[in-house]
Amino acid sequence: MSTVAEIEAAIQALAPAERERLANDLPSILPELNGDAQWQRIIADERARPALTALGDEIAAQWKANPAAFRELRGGDCK
């Protein structure tokens, strides 16, 4: 198999149990699907992002001035 279309066709032809097995194995086959690895690349990226840094600084200053203005998140809050 040499093209994405051929691979897609082969995947679609798999039995449901085999497709499920493949879905579970994909992060090990395609490491770029591993969310933790992606976050580590983002964290390690040393490129300057002045707008993001300025936003972080602004939020930190607001927190320092009035922490009560930031409500605490609880498990059910993020849906």
Secondary structure, 3 states (H helix, E strand, C coil): CCCHHHHHHHHHHCCHHHHHHHHHHHHHHCHHHCHHHHHHHHHHCCCCCHHHHHHHHHHHHHHHHCHHHCCCCCHHHCC
